[in-house]
Amino acid sequence: MPNTARPDPLSRHTKAVARRRVALVLLVITPGLWSANYIVARAAVGVIEPHLLAFMRWLFALGLMLPFAWRSLLDHRDAWRQEWRRMLVLGALGMWICGAFVYIGANTTSATNIGLLYALAPVMIAAGSAVFFGERMTPAQIAGVAAAMAGMLFVLAKGSPANLAQVRFTVGDGWIVAAVVSWTIYSLLLRRWPSALEPFPRLAVITAAGLIVLAPFTLIEAGFAGLPDFGSPKVWMLTLVAAALPGFGAYQAYSYMQRELGPTRTGLVLYLGPLWAAGVAWWLLGEAPRWYHFAGAALILPGIYLATRSAKLVAARAAADGDAAT
């Protein structure tokens, strides 16, 4: 006799809450993975060309993904093959522009400028979410985003707003602006274009598509700039770090958070970047955090809590209500 028992709404509600708790933990950890990319970008200047670094980064990252994703890709191969055009667009946005363009920009701009420009991304994502998805934020959430942004700017200004007025923008900043816009579009399209795949295997397909887009530009670059010294350990160290941390780890976490929290709240990860950068500098360089890092944290952390708290509760309750109605 077939089992006609209906799923327990309470159990599914509990699972939904658990998934969102994982997403909130990732919201704090992921900026640390991404901070490695800025270090790699600066360290790679004169060692390996931007497009080749991006190509090798995603090639190795795909190698890390496939052992976990291949079964799902085989089971759903007919479904994702129908999505190939969308995968190419996402690969171009997320792996080519958000990869190589950042490395190109890092040749002529500072980490401070990169942080300032990336501060625009969560605001742009929030605006896009309101326009395309009707995702309205409560006053408390708006205040949380404002506090987080203010805290990040305070850290970048080293506690003195006058420092922001002294920032000078360069040609490299144009490449970073293109990457920020691309990241905004990538984040919105991840949600606007639903997929038959779960986040992990979907990212594997997007990565493969990104490699297809990157390949011709990498060959053209190599024709003009030549190839690096592949016998240098630094080339492989930079590539592997970029593949494992900001590639495999950060992008997988971002895809998971997008599904559970939505693009607006997930975009808040960028505001934690300066705090992670300070921690990494303390760990690797012995540069102790300054007072403005703690002051910025006092704004950023409560701001993220306010911006994500209501979303978590509303989404979990909506999931439970939807389960109870089916």
C-alpha positions in Angstrom: 0.0 0.0 0.0 1.6 3.3 -1.0 2.6 5.8 1.7 0.3 8.8 1.4 1.5 10.5 4.6 1.9 14.2 4.0 5.2 15.9 5.0 5.2 17.3 8.5 5.0 21.2 8.2 6.7 21.6 11.5 9.7 19.4 10.4 10.1 21.3 7.2 9.8 24.6 9.0 12.6 23.4 11.4 14.8 22.5 8.4 14.2 25.9 6.8 15.2 27.7 10.0 18.4 25.5 10.2 19.3 26.3 6.6 19.0 30.0 7.3 21.1 29.7 10.4 23.8 28.1 8.3 23.5 30.9 5.8 23.9 33.5 8.5 27.1 31.8 9.7 28.4 31.9 6.1 27.5 35.6 6.0 30.3 36.1 8.5 32.8 33.6 7.2 32.6 34.3 3.4 34.2 37.8 3.5 37.3 36.1 4.9 37.5 33.8 1.9 37.0 36.7 -0.5 39.7 38.8 1.2 42.2 36.4 -0.1 41.4 37.4 -3.6 42.5 41.0 -3.0 45.8 39.8 -1.6 46.2 37.5 -4.6 45.4 40.4 -7.0 48.1 42.6 -5.6 50.7 39.8 -5.2 50.1 38.6 -8.8 51.2 41.9 -10.4 54.3 41.1 -12.5 54.0 37.4 -11.8 51.0 36.2 -13.8 48.8 38.0 -16.2 45.2 38.7 -15.2 43.2 36.6 -17.6 45.5 33.6 -17.2 45.3 33.9 -13.4 41.4 34.0 -13.7 41.4 31.1 -16.1 43.7 28.9 -14.0 41.8 29.9 -10.8 38.5 28.7 -12.2 40.0 25.6 -13.9 41.3 24.4 -10.6 38.1 25.5 -8.8 36.1 23.4 -11.3 38.4 20.4 -10.5 37.5 20.8 -6.8 33.7 21.0 -7.6 33.4 18.1 -10.0 34.0 15.2 -7.5 31.0 16.5 -5.5 28.8 17.7 -8.3 29.2 15.1 -11.1 26.4 12.8 -10.0 23.9 15.5 -9.9 25.1 16.9 -13.2 24.6 13.4 -14.8 21.2 13.0 -13.2 20.0 16.4 -14.5 22.0 16.7 -17.7 18.9 17.2 -19.9 17.7 20.0 -17.7 20.9 22.0 -17.4 21.7 21.6 -21.1 18.5 23.6 -21.8 20.0 26.4 -19.6 23.3 26.7 -21.4 22.7 30.2 -22.7 21.9 31.5 -19.2 25.0 29.6 -17.9 27.2 31.4 -20.4 25.9 34.8 -19.4 26.4 34.0 -15.7 29.9 32.6 -16.4 30.8 35.8 -18.3 29.6 38.0 -15.5 30.8 36.0 -12.5 34.1 34.4 -13.7 35.3 36.6 -16.6 34.4 40.2 -15.6 34.4 39.6 -11.8 37.6 37.6 -12.1 40.0 39.1 -14.7 38.8 42.7 -14.4 39.6 42.8 -10.7 43.1 41.5 -11.4 43.5 44.1 -14.2 42.3 46.9 -11.9 44.6 45.8 -9.1 47.6 46.8 -11.2 46.9 50.5 -10.9 44.5 51.0 -8.0 44.7 50.6 -4.2 42.9 48.2 -1.9 41.1 51.2 -0.3 39.7 52.2 -3.7 38.5 48.6 -4.3 36.8 48.6 -1.0 35.1 51.9 -1.6 33.8 50.9 -5.0 32.6 47.5 -3.8 30.7 49.3 -1.1 28.2 50.3 -3.8 27.4 46.7 -4.7 25.0 45.9 -1.7 23.1 49.2 -2.4 22.8 48.4 -6.1 21.7 44.8 -5.3 19.1 46.1 -2.9 17.8 48.6 -5.5 17.6 45.9 -8.1 15.9 43.5 -5.8 13.2 46.1 -5.1 12.7 46.7 -8.8 12.7 43.2 -10.1 11.5 41.1 -7.2 9.4 43.5 -5.1 11.8 42.8 -2.2 11.0 45.7 0.2 13.1 46.2 3.3 11.7 47.2 6.6 12.9 50.5 8.3 15.0 48.4 10.7 16.6 46.6 7.8 17.3 49.9 6.0 18.9 51.2 9.2 21.0 48.0 9.4 22.3 48.4 5.9 23.1 52.1 6.5 24.9 51.3 9.7 26.9 48.5 8.0 27.9 50.8 5.1 28.8 53.6 7.5 31.0 51.2 9.6 32.8 50.0 6.5 33.5 53.5 5.2 34.7 54.4 8.7 37.3 51.6 8.6 38.4 52.5 5.1 38.8 56.2 6.2 40.8 55.0 9.2 38.6 56.9 11.5 38.9 60.3 9.7 36.3 61.2 7.0 38.8 63.6 5.6 40.8 60.6 4.3 38.0 59.7 2.0 38.1 63.2 0.4 41.8 62.6 -0.4 41.1 59.4 -2.4 42.2 59.6 -6.0 40.7 57.4 -8.6 42.7 55.8 -11.5 42.2 53.9 -14.7 42.2 50.7 -12.6 39.1 51.9 -10.8 37.2 51.8 -14.1 37.9 48.0 -14.3 36.7 47.7 -10.7 33.5 49.6 -11.4 32.8 47.2 -14.3 33.3 44.3 -11.9 31.0 45.8 -9.3 28.2 46.3 -11.9 28.8 42.8 -13.2 28.6 41.4 -9.7 25.3 43.2 -9.1 23.8 41.8 -12.3 25.2 38.3 -11.5 23.6 38.3 -8.1 20.2 39.4 -9.4 20.2 36.9 -12.3 21.1 34.0 -10.0 17.7 34.6 -8.4 15.8 35.7 -11.5 16.8 32.6 -13.5 15.8 29.5 -11.5 17.6 26.3 -12.3 16.9 22.6 -12.1 20.2 22.2 -10.3 21.0 22.8 -6.7 23.5 25.6 -5.9 26.6 23.4 -5.8 26.3 21.7 -9.2 24.8 24.8 -10.8 28.0 26.7 -9.9 30.0 23.9 -11.5 28.2 24.5 -14.8 28.5 28.3 -14.5 32.3 27.8 -13.8 32.7 25.6 -16.9 30.8 28.3 -18.9 33.0 31.0 -17.5 36.1 29.0 -18.7 34.7 28.9 -22.2 34.2 32.7 -22.1 37.7 33.3 -20.6 39.6 31.0 -23.0 39.8 33.2 -26.1 40.8 36.3 -24.0 43.4 34.3 -22.2 44.9 33.2 -25.5 44.9 36.7 -26.9 46.6 38.0 -23.7 49.2 35.3 -23.8 50.0 36.2 -27.4 50.8 39.8 -26.4 52.2 39.4 -22.9 53.6 35.9 -23.0 53.4 33.2 -20.4 54.6 33.3 -16.8 57.4 31.2 -15.4 55.5 28.0 -14.6 58.5 26.7 -12.7 57.9 29.5 -10.1 56.2 28.2 -6.9 54.6 31.7 -6.5 52.6 31.2 -9.7 51.1 28.0 -8.4 50.6 29.2 -4.9 48.6 32.3 -6.1 46.5 30.1 -8.4 45.7 27.5 -5.8 44.8 30.1 -3.2 42.6 31.9 -5.6 40.9 28.7 -6.7 40.3 27.2 -3.2 39.3 30.3 -1.2 37.6 33.1 -3.2 36.8 30.6 -6.0 35.5 27.3 -4.7 34.7 28.4 -1.1 33.3 31.9 -1.5 31.2 31.4 -4.6 29.7 28.2 -3.2 28.8 30.0 0.0 27.4 32.9 -1.9 25.2 30.7 -4.0 23.8 29.0 -0.9 23.2 32.4 0.9 21.5 33.7 -2.2 19.0 30.9 -2.0 18.3 31.2 1.7 18.6 34.9 2.3 18.0 36.6 -1.0 20.4 38.9 -2.9 19.9 42.0 -0.8 20.9 40.4 2.5 23.6 38.3 0.9 25.2 41.4 -0.5 26.0 42.5 3.0 29.0 40.2 3.0 31.0 42.9 1.3 30.7 45.2 4.4 32.7 42.7 6.5 35.6 42.8 4.1 37.6 45.6 5.8 37.3 43.8 9.2 38.6 40.6 7.7 41.4 42.5 6.0 42.5 43.9 9.3 42.5 40.5 10.9 44.5 39.0 8.0 47.0 41.9 8.3 47.4 41.2 12.0 47.9 37.5 11.5 50.2 37.6 8.5 52.0 40.9 9.0 51.8 41.5 12.7 49.8 44.8 12.2 47.5 45.0 15.2 44.0 46.3 14.6 43.5 50.0 15.3 40.7 51.7 17.3 38.8 52.5 14.1 38.6 48.8 13.3 36.7 48.2 16.5 34.6 51.3 16.0 33.7 50.1 12.5 32.8 46.6 13.8 30.5 48.2 16.4 28.5 49.6 13.5 28.9 46.7 10.9 28.0 43.7 13.1 24.7 45.1 14.6 23.9 46.5 11.2 24.1 43.1 9.6 22.1 41.6 12.4 19.3 44.2 11.9 19.4 43.8 8.1 19.1 40.0 8.2 17.0 39.3 11.3 13.6 40.1 9.9 14.3 38.4 6.6 15.1 35.2 8.4 12.0 35.2 10.5 9.6 36.2 7.7 11.0 33.7 5.3 10.9 30.8 7.7 7.3 31.6 8.7 6.3 31.9 5.1 7.8 28.5 4.3 5.9 27.0 7.2 2.7 28.6 6.1 3.2 27.4 2.6 3.9 23.8 3.7 0.8 23.8 5.9 -1.3 24.9 3.0 -0.2 22.1 0.6 
